[in-house]
Amino acid sequence: MSQVQLTPQHPTVTVLDATSTALSVDLISTYRATISEFLRRANIPMHALQPASKADVMAGVLEETKGWTERGLLPIRWQPYVEASLDIATITYGHTRPDVQVHITLFTTLTIAIDEFEVSDDDLDAFSSRLLSNSPQSDPLLDCLVDNLRRMTEFFPAYSSKCITLSTIEFIDATLQDKYSVGVDLRPGALSYVNYKRFRNGLGAAYGFFIWDKFSFPDVFAFVQIIPAAAIYLCFTNDILSFYKEQIAGEKDNYLHNRAAVSNKDVNDVLKEVIDEVVIAVDKARPVLTGEKEKDVWEKFLMGYAAFHYMTPRYKLKDLLPEESVLC
C-alpha cells in the first residue's frame, strides 16, 4: 500500500492496491478527511436535505412498469436496478413533483440496465438509427426507453427534452464503444479523450436537465447556462464519492485511473485535481443563477446528489462518516 502526502488543504488519500483484502485504518481516516473537506469546500451541507417520500414514487413506478411487462420486458432484466434508481430520484430530485420523480426513476432503471449489459451489442448499435427512423427497437427494453424519452416533454421543457434524448444516444453509443475498446491502451496525453468519454457515458447533461422540471421552470434560459457545471458536478462527484469503494475492490477501469494513466500522474493527485475542478465549477455556477427559486433548487440538488451517494449502501460512505456528522 502506498501513501502520498498532499498539501494541507488537500488531505492525504491512501490507496489500496488490487490485492488488498481488508480495510486499511489509514485509508479510512484519510479518505474520511478527503470527503469532509470536499463537502466543506463546495459548501454542501447535507444535513439540510429533506428527501422526498419513496412510497408515492414507488407506487407510480409499479403502475408504469406494468406496461413494460406487456411489451415483453421481463422484470428480471430491470428489477435489480429499481432501488438505486428510486434513491437517485427521491434524494437528488426530491424537490420535483412525484410524477417527475417516477419518470426519472424509470429512465434511470432502464439506463442502468443498459450499463449493466442487459442489451446485446447489435441492438445497442442499431438504437440511434431505429430511433431516428421511427422504427421499433429490436429489444423491448430499448422500446421502453424510447417511450420514456418521447414522454419527456410531459415533464420537462421542449429544449431540455431534446437534450436529454441526445445525451441518452451518446450514452448508449459510449457504452457500446467502451465494450469494443476493451484491451485498447490509452495513449499518453489523451486527457481530452478521457474527459470526452466521461461526459458521454456519464449522462451528465441529461441529469443536469432533470433538475429543472417544466412545472416550476418553464423558461430554459433561467437555468441553461449552468448545465455544463451541472454535468461536471454530476460526473466528477460520482467519481470522487465512488473512489473509496472502488479502491477497496481494486477497480482501476474508471475515470480517475484513466486520467492518471494519460496524465502520467498518481491517482491521488488526480483525485485532488478533480475535487478542485468540482469546487470551482460549483462556485462559478452559483452567481450565474439570478432567481431565488433557481438558486434554492440548485442548492437542494447539490445536497441531494451528495446525500444520494452517502445514503446508498453501494458507495460504503457510512463506513467513513458517522450519520450524525453528515445528516444531522
C-alpha positions as CSV (number, residue, x, y, z in Angstrom):
1,M,0.0,0.0,0.0
2,S,1.4,3.4,-1.0
3,Q,0.8,6.7,0.6
4,V,1.1,10.1,-1.0
5,Q,1.4,13.2,1.1
6,L,-0.5,16.1,-0.3
7,T,-0.6,19.8,0.8
8,P,-2.6,20.6,4.0
9,Q,-5.6,21.9,2.1
10,H,-5.9,18.6,0.2
11,P,-6.0,15.8,2.8
12,T,-3.9,12.7,2.2
13,V,-5.5,9.8,0.3
14,T,-4.1,6.4,0.9
15,V,-4.8,3.9,-1.9
16,L,-5.3,0.1,-1.5
17,D,-3.9,-1.9,-4.3
18,A,-5.9,-4.6,-6.1
19,T,-4.6,-7.4,-3.8
20,S,-5.9,-5.8,-0.6
21,T,-8.5,-7.8,1.2
22,A,-9.1,-5.7,4.3
23,L,-9.9,-2.1,5.1
24,S,-6.9,0.0,6.0
25,V,-7.2,2.2,9.0
26,D,-5.1,4.8,7.2
27,L,-7.4,4.6,4.1
28,I,-10.5,5.1,6.2
29,S,-9.1,8.1,8.2
30,T,-7.5,9.9,5.2
31,Y,-10.4,9.4,2.8
32,R,-12.8,10.5,5.6
33,A,-10.9,13.7,5.7
34,T,-11.0,14.0,1.9
35,I,-14.8,13.6,1.8
36,S,-15.3,16.0,4.6
37,E,-13.0,18.6,3.1
38,F,-14.6,18.2,-0.3
39,L,-18.1,18.9,1.1
40,R,-16.8,21.8,3.2
41,R,-15.0,23.5,0.3
42,A,-18.0,23.0,-2.1
43,N,-20.3,24.3,0.7
44,I,-22.7,21.4,0.6
45,P,-24.4,20.9,3.9
46,M,-26.2,17.6,3.6
47,H,-27.8,17.9,7.0
48,A,-30.2,20.5,5.5
49,L,-31.6,17.9,3.0
50,Q,-35.2,16.7,3.2
51,P,-35.6,13.7,0.9
52,A,-39.0,13.0,-0.7
53,S,-41.1,10.1,0.4
54,K,-40.4,6.9,-1.6
55,A,-43.9,5.4,-1.1
56,D,-45.8,7.5,-3.6
57,V,-43.0,7.4,-6.2
58,M,-42.7,3.6,-5.9
59,A,-46.4,3.2,-6.3
60,G,-46.2,5.2,-9.5
61,V,-43.2,3.2,-10.7
62,L,-45.1,-0.1,-10.1
63,E,-48.1,1.2,-12.1
64,E,-46.0,2.4,-15.0
65,T,-43.9,-0.8,-15.2
66,K,-47.0,-2.9,-15.8
67,G,-46.8,-1.7,-19.3
68,W,-43.2,-2.9,-19.6
69,T,-44.3,-6.5,-18.9
70,E,-47.0,-6.2,-21.6
71,R,-44.3,-5.1,-24.0
72,G,-42.3,-8.3,-23.3
73,L,-39.7,-6.8,-20.9
74,L,-39.3,-9.3,-18.2
75,P,-38.9,-8.0,-14.6
76,I,-35.7,-10.0,-14.1
77,R,-34.0,-7.6,-16.5
78,W,-34.8,-4.4,-14.7
79,Q,-36.0,-5.1,-11.1
80,P,-32.5,-5.3,-9.7
81,Y,-31.9,-1.6,-10.6
82,V,-35.1,-0.1,-9.3
83,E,-34.0,0.6,-5.7
84,A,-30.9,2.6,-6.7
85,S,-33.0,4.4,-9.4
86,L,-35.6,5.3,-6.8
87,D,-32.9,6.6,-4.4
88,I,-31.4,9.0,-7.0
89,A,-34.9,10.2,-8.0
90,T,-36.2,10.8,-4.5
91,I,-33.0,12.0,-2.8
92,T,-31.3,14.0,-5.6
93,Y,-34.5,15.3,-7.3
94,G,-36.8,15.3,-4.2
95,H,-37.6,19.0,-4.9
96,T,-39.6,17.9,-8.0
97,R,-43.2,16.6,-8.2
98,P,-43.7,12.9,-7.5
99,D,-44.7,12.2,-11.1
100,V,-41.4,13.7,-12.3
101,Q,-39.5,11.5,-9.8
102,V,-41.4,8.5,-11.2
103,H,-40.3,9.3,-14.7
104,I,-36.6,9.8,-13.6
105,T,-36.8,6.5,-11.8
106,L,-38.0,4.7,-14.9
107,F,-35.3,6.4,-17.1
108,T,-32.6,5.5,-14.6
109,T,-33.7,1.9,-14.2
110,L,-33.5,1.4,-18.0
111,T,-30.2,3.1,-18.4
112,I,-28.6,1.2,-15.5
113,A,-29.8,-2.0,-17.2
114,I,-28.1,-0.9,-20.4
115,D,-24.9,0.0,-18.5
116,E,-25.0,-3.5,-16.9
117,F,-25.1,-5.0,-20.4
118,E,-28.7,-6.3,-20.3
119,V,-28.9,-5.4,-24.0
120,S,-26.9,-7.0,-26.9
121,D,-24.2,-5.2,-28.8
122,D,-26.2,-5.4,-32.1
123,D,-29.3,-3.9,-30.5
124,L,-27.4,-1.1,-28.9
125,D,-25.6,-0.4,-32.2
126,A,-29.0,-0.1,-34.0
127,F,-30.6,2.1,-31.3
128,S,-30.0,5.6,-32.8
129,S,-30.8,4.7,-36.4
130,R,-34.0,3.0,-35.4
131,L,-34.9,5.9,-33.1
132,L,-34.3,8.4,-35.9
133,S,-36.3,6.4,-38.5
134,N,-39.1,5.9,-36.0
135,S,-38.7,2.1,-36.3
136,P,-39.4,-0.3,-33.5
137,Q,-36.4,-1.3,-31.4
138,S,-35.2,-4.9,-31.6
139,D,-35.3,-5.2,-27.8
140,P,-38.3,-4.4,-25.6
141,L,-36.0,-2.7,-23.0
142,L,-35.0,-0.2,-25.7
143,D,-38.6,0.2,-26.8
144,C,-39.5,1.2,-23.2
145,L,-36.6,3.6,-23.2
146,V,-37.8,5.2,-26.4
147,D,-41.3,5.6,-24.9
148,N,-39.8,7.2,-21.8
149,L,-37.8,9.7,-24.0
150,R,-40.9,10.6,-26.1
151,R,-42.7,11.4,-22.9
152,M,-40.0,13.7,-21.6
153,T,-42.0,16.8,-22.8
154,E,-44.7,15.9,-20.3
155,F,-42.3,16.8,-17.5
156,F,-39.5,19.0,-19.0
157,P,-39.3,21.9,-21.4
158,A,-39.0,21.0,-25.1
159,Y,-35.4,22.1,-25.3
160,S,-34.5,20.1,-22.2
161,S,-36.3,17.0,-23.5
162,K,-34.3,17.2,-26.8
163,C,-31.0,17.5,-24.9
164,I,-31.9,14.6,-22.7
165,T,-32.6,12.5,-25.7
166,L,-29.3,13.5,-27.3
167,S,-27.5,12.7,-24.1
168,T,-29.1,9.3,-24.0
169,I,-28.0,8.5,-27.5
170,E,-24.4,9.5,-26.6
171,F,-24.6,7.3,-23.5
172,I,-25.7,4.3,-25.5
173,D,-23.0,4.8,-28.2
174,A,-20.4,5.4,-25.5
175,T,-21.4,2.2,-23.6
176,L,-21.0,0.2,-26.8
177,Q,-17.7,1.9,-27.6
178,D,-16.4,1.0,-24.1
179,K,-17.2,-2.6,-24.8
180,Y,-15.4,-2.5,-28.2
181,S,-12.4,-0.8,-26.7
182,V,-11.5,-3.3,-24.1
183,G,-7.8,-4.0,-24.4
184,V,-7.1,-0.8,-26.2
185,D,-4.4,1.1,-24.4
186,L,-5.0,4.8,-23.7
187,R,-2.2,7.0,-25.2
188,P,-0.2,9.4,-23.1
189,G,-1.6,12.9,-23.4
190,A,-5.1,11.8,-24.4
191,L,-6.8,13.6,-21.5
192,S,-9.3,15.3,-23.7
193,Y,-10.5,11.9,-24.9
194,V,-10.8,10.6,-21.4
195,N,-12.9,13.6,-20.5
196,Y,-14.9,13.3,-23.7
197,K,-15.7,9.7,-22.8
198,R,-16.6,10.5,-19.2
199,F,-19.2,13.1,-20.1
200,R,-20.8,10.9,-22.7
201,N,-21.1,7.7,-20.7
202,G,-22.0,9.7,-17.5
203,L,-25.3,11.1,-18.8
204,G,-24.3,14.4,-17.1
205,A,-26.3,16.6,-19.4
206,A,-29.5,14.5,-19.1
207,Y,-29.3,14.5,-15.3
208,G,-28.5,18.2,-15.3
209,F,-31.7,19.0,-17.1
210,F,-33.6,16.8,-14.7
211,I,-33.1,19.4,-12.0
212,W,-35.5,21.8,-13.8
213,D,-39.0,20.4,-14.5
214,K,-41.3,22.4,-16.7
215,F,-43.9,23.0,-14.0
216,S,-41.6,25.1,-11.9
217,F,-39.1,26.2,-14.6
218,P,-40.7,26.5,-18.0
219,D,-38.1,29.0,-19.2
220,V,-34.9,27.2,-20.0
221,F,-33.0,30.5,-20.1
222,A,-33.4,30.7,-16.3
223,F,-31.0,27.7,-15.9
224,V,-29.5,26.6,-19.1
225,Q,-26.2,28.5,-18.6
226,I,-25.2,26.3,-15.7
227,I,-25.9,22.9,-17.4
228,P,-22.2,22.4,-18.2
229,A,-21.4,23.0,-14.5
230,A,-24.2,20.5,-13.5
231,A,-22.6,17.9,-15.8
232,I,-19.2,18.4,-14.2
233,Y,-20.7,18.1,-10.8
234,L,-22.7,15.0,-11.6
235,C,-19.9,13.1,-13.3
236,F,-17.0,14.1,-11.2
237,T,-18.7,14.0,-7.8
238,N,-19.7,10.4,-8.7
239,D,-16.0,9.7,-9.4
240,I,-15.0,11.3,-6.1
241,L,-17.6,9.6,-3.9
242,S,-17.1,6.2,-5.7
243,F,-13.4,6.3,-5.2
244,Y,-13.4,4.6,-1.7
245,K,-15.5,1.6,-2.7
246,E,-13.5,1.2,-6.0
247,Q,-10.2,1.3,-4.2
248,I,-11.3,-1.4,-1.7
249,A,-12.4,-3.6,-4.6
250,G,-9.2,-2.9,-6.6
251,E,-11.1,-1.4,-9.5
252,K,-9.0,0.6,-11.9
253,D,-11.1,0.8,-15.1
254,N,-12.6,4.1,-14.1
255,Y,-12.2,7.8,-14.9
256,L,-9.7,8.7,-12.1
257,H,-7.4,5.9,-13.0
258,N,-7.7,6.5,-16.8
259,R,-7.0,10.2,-16.2
260,A,-4.0,9.3,-14.1
261,A,-2.7,7.0,-16.8
262,V,-2.9,9.5,-19.7
263,S,-1.5,12.3,-17.5
264,N,1.4,10.2,-16.0
265,K,0.2,11.2,-12.5
266,D,-0.5,9.4,-9.3
267,V,-4.2,8.7,-8.9
268,N,-4.1,10.6,-5.6
269,D,-3.0,13.7,-7.3
270,V,-5.7,13.2,-9.9
271,L,-8.3,12.9,-7.2
272,K,-7.1,16.2,-5.7
273,E,-7.3,17.9,-9.2
274,V,-10.9,16.6,-9.8
275,I,-12.0,17.9,-6.4
276,D,-10.6,21.3,-7.2
277,E,-12.4,21.3,-10.6
278,V,-15.7,20.4,-9.0
279,V,-15.4,23.1,-6.3
280,I,-14.5,25.7,-9.0
281,A,-17.4,24.7,-11.2
282,V,-19.9,24.9,-8.3
283,D,-18.6,28.2,-7.1
284,K,-18.7,29.7,-10.6
285,A,-22.3,28.4,-11.2
286,R,-23.9,29.9,-8.1
287,P,-23.7,33.6,-9.2
288,V,-24.9,32.7,-12.8
289,L,-28.4,31.9,-11.4
290,T,-30.3,35.1,-10.8
291,G,-33.7,33.9,-9.5
292,E,-34.2,33.0,-5.8
293,K,-36.2,29.9,-6.8
294,E,-33.5,28.7,-9.2
295,K,-30.8,29.3,-6.6
296,D,-32.7,27.3,-4.0
297,V,-33.3,24.3,-6.2
298,W,-29.6,24.3,-7.3
299,E,-28.5,24.1,-3.7
300,K,-31.1,21.3,-3.0
301,F,-29.7,19.4,-6.0
302,L,-26.1,19.8,-4.8
303,M,-27.1,18.5,-1.4
304,G,-29.3,15.7,-2.7
305,Y,-26.7,14.3,-5.1
306,A,-24.0,14.1,-2.4
307,A,-26.5,12.6,0.1
308,F,-27.6,10.0,-2.5
309,H,-24.1,8.7,-2.5
310,Y,-23.9,8.8,1.3
311,M,-27.3,7.1,1.8
312,T,-26.9,4.4,-0.9
313,P,-25.1,1.3,0.6
314,R,-23.1,0.5,-2.6
315,Y,-20.8,3.5,-2.0
316,K,-19.9,2.4,1.6
317,L,-19.6,6.0,2.7
318,K,-21.2,5.3,6.1
319,D,-18.1,3.3,6.8
320,L,-16.3,6.6,6.7
321,L,-18.6,9.2,8.1
322,P,-21.0,8.7,11.1
323,E,-24.5,9.6,10.1
324,E,-24.8,12.2,12.9
325,S,-21.9,14.2,11.5
326,V,-23.3,14.3,8.0
327,L,-27.1,14.3,8.1
328,C,-27.8,16.0,11.4
